[in-house]
Amino acid sequence: MSICIKEALRIIKDNIKKVSYEIVPIENAQNRISAQDIYAKYSLPTYNNSAMDGYGVKLEDKYKKVKVIDTILAGSSKQPIIEQNQSIKIMTGARVPSSVEAVVPFELVEKIDEDYIILPKDIKSNQHIRFMGEDIKKGEKILSDGDEINFATITMLASQGISHIKIYRQPKISVFTSGEELKLHYESIESHQIYNSNTPTLLARAKELGADVTFVGMAKDNVESLKEIISNSLYADLIITSGGISVGEADFTKEAFDAFDMEILFDGISIKPGKPTVFGKIGNTYILNLPGNPLAAALIFEIFGKIIMQKLTGSKELFFNTILTKMDNDFTNKKGRTTIIPGFFDGEFFTPSKKRMPGMVGVLHHCNSMIILNKNKEFIKKDEIVKVLPINWKFFTSKEKDFFN
C-alpha cells in the first residue's frame, strides 16, 4: 500500500544509521561531516590588539598635543604604560597595553615631528581595538557532531592549532540496473534497445553528494543474474537500483531481493511521478529501488535519496529547506496525489518545466529546482508565493519545515 511522502521521509530518518568515522587532516575534510564536538583551546584574539596602524592614546587627550613615547610592533611582548599627554605608535595586530583607551589611525593625526602629534577631537572609547575573545572564547563549542565542514570551518580549526579531525566516512553506494532492453552508453544498440541513462545519472548524483560510488553491472532478466549482483553489492551501505519493480513478466527484482530476506520498510509512495518506489534493508545494507522512468527516478532520488545521504553521512540537517518565491505563470494541476513539478528558479520567479513526462531524459538539464504540490492543490496563480526546493545545490536545515504548496 502506498504511503504519503511525509511518512516515507519519517521511515527513512527513523531507520537509517549513520556510517562509521575516520580521522583525517583538516585539509582533507572539506564537504565532509564532523563526527565530534570541538571546543576552542584558545581565545581569538588571544589578547587585545590594534585593528589599525595608529597611535594608542588616552581619551582625555582629545585635540591635544601629545608625545610619542614608544612603538609596538605586531608580535612584540612590550607593554609600556602611557600617561596623560602621551601616546604609543602601534601597528595592526600589535598587543594594546591596558593603559591605552583608544587607537587613532595615522591619517587622522597631525604630525608635528617624530616625537609629537596633535590628536583629533573626535575619539571614541575603545575605537579600533580588537578585544580578547571577541571572535572566539576559550572553551566555546566551535564545531558540533553533524556539522558540515567547509573552507571557513578549516580556517577556524587551523586557528586553534587543530591538525586532524574525526569525520564520518563517505557512504559506500552500489548502483546496478536490470533489463535486457537496456544498453550502456558505450555499447552499440539495436533498433529494439535503448541506452541506460539512469545508472550514469545515479552514479554521478550520488558522487556529487559525497558518496563512494561503485557501478556493479547490468543484470540480465532472470533471478539468478540479479541475485549474483545483489550478493556482490551487500558490502555497501546503500544499494540503488531502478526499474524491475512494476508488475510484469520480466520484472524479477522483487523476487531476487526476497531471496535475501529483504525487510521492506515501504513499498510505494503516493506521489507523482514515482509511485513504484521501494525502500528496504538487508542486514546493514539499505536498498532504494527507484522507478525505471528516467525523470521519475531522478526526481524521487532528489527527495528521498538526498535525505538518505544526509542521514548516512552523519549530517544533523535532515529536513528540506525552501526558498519562498513567486510563480512565473498560472499553473493547473490534477489533484489526488502529491505532485513534483520540476522547473527553473531565477532568484525571483519559479517557472515550471513545460515538459515533465516520467519517461523523459532531457528535462532536468534545463531545471535547477522543483516545487511539491499538496494532493489537494489544483491551481497556482501567477505571482502566488511557492516554496522552491533546489535540485543542483544542497539547501537543508536542522529544523523541520512544511515544504508543500
Buried (B, 14 or more C-beta within 10 A) or exposed (E): EBBBBEEBBEBBBEBBEBBEBBEBEBEEBEBBBBBBEBEBEBBBBEBBBBBBBBBBBBEEBBEBEBEBBBBBEEEEEEEBEBEEBBBBBBBBBBBBBEBBBBBBBEEBBEEEEEEBBBBEEEBEEBBBBBEBBEBBBBEEEBBEBBBBBEEEBBEBBEBBEBEEBBBBBBBBBBBBBBBEEBBBEEEEBEEEBEBBBBBBBBBEBBBEBBBBBBBBBBBBBBBEBBBBBBEBBBEBBBBBBBBBBEEEEEBBBBEBBEBBEBEBBBBBBBBBBBBBBBBBBBEEBBBBBBBBBBBBBBBBBBBBBBBBBBBBBBBBBBBBBBBEBEBBEEBEBEEEBBBBBBBBBEEEBBBBBEEBEBEBBEBBEEBBBBBBBBBEBEEBEEEEEBBBBBBEEBBBEEEEEEBBB
